[in-house]
């Protein structure tokens, strides 16, 4: 029996095998002495047997940033940086009374 990894590499190198139907790929792999797990994956698309054969374990990874230092600014909060929030309040000593001048 040929090494499973070598057969997977051969599939990747050979364009005709990459584009082959599942049945055709299974026939080629069986002729090359592929493992039962690889044959099952090629013929039925079920990778469970190959995963067990290779001793692989599914590992769940959270894709979150582990760095801090950035907080979102709510544009509706008072005291924002002028990026679309409310207009700044007028100073109380400013008046619209033009007669005072």
N, C-alpha and C positions, 0 to 999 in steps of 0.2 A: 504494500500500500504506500503510495506516495504521500509526502507530507501535505497536509491540508493547506497550510500557508503558501507553499509553493504552487499549489493548484490555483489558489485565489489570485496569486500574482500573475500566473499564466493567463487567467481570464482577463485580468486588467490590461495585459500587454497585447492580447489578440483581439482586434476589432470584431472579427467574425464571431468570437465567443461572447463579447459584450452585447452584441445585437441578436444573439441566438434566442430562439424560443425556449421556454423552460424545459420542454420535453427534449429538444435537441441538446441543450446544455447538459441535462441529466445523462443522456446517452454517452456524450463525450467524456463526462466525468467518470461514469461507471467503467468505461473502457480503459481509462487511466488509473483505475483502482482507487477512486475517491472514497472517503470515509462515509459511513451511513448518515452522519449529521450533515455533511456537505451535500450529499445527494438529496436529502429531504428538503434542504433549503432551496436547492436549484429547481427541483421538480414542483414543490408545493409552496414555496415562499415562506415556510415556517423555519425560523432560525433558532427555535428552542433547543433542538438536539445539537446543533453546531455550537451554540453558546455553552451548553453543558460540556460538550466534548473539549472545547478550548479552555474551559474553566473560567469563563468570563462572568463577572458580576455586574449587574446594573447599579450604577451609582447615581443618586439624585443630587444635583448640585444647584443651589440657589444662585441665580444670576443677579446679585445685588452688589452695589458698590460698597466696599468696606471702608471707604474714606469719607470723612465728613467735611464740614467747612462750608457747605453751600445750603442756604435756606431760601425757599421760594418767597417772593414778596407778593403779597396780595395787593393788587392795584386799587382795590376799594378801601383799603385801610387808611385812616388819616395818618399823615406824616410820611406818605410814600415819596418816592424820588421823582415824581412828575411824569411817570410813564403812562399817563392815561387815566389817572385817578381824578378825584375831585379838584376843582380850582382851589387855590390857596385862599384862606380867609383874609378879608381886608383888615388892616390895622384899625383899631378903634379910633385913633386920633385923625385918621383920614376921613374926610367928609366929602360929599358930593355938592356941598353948598358953595356955589361960585360967588355968592354975595359976600363971603368972608374975605375975599381977596381985595 
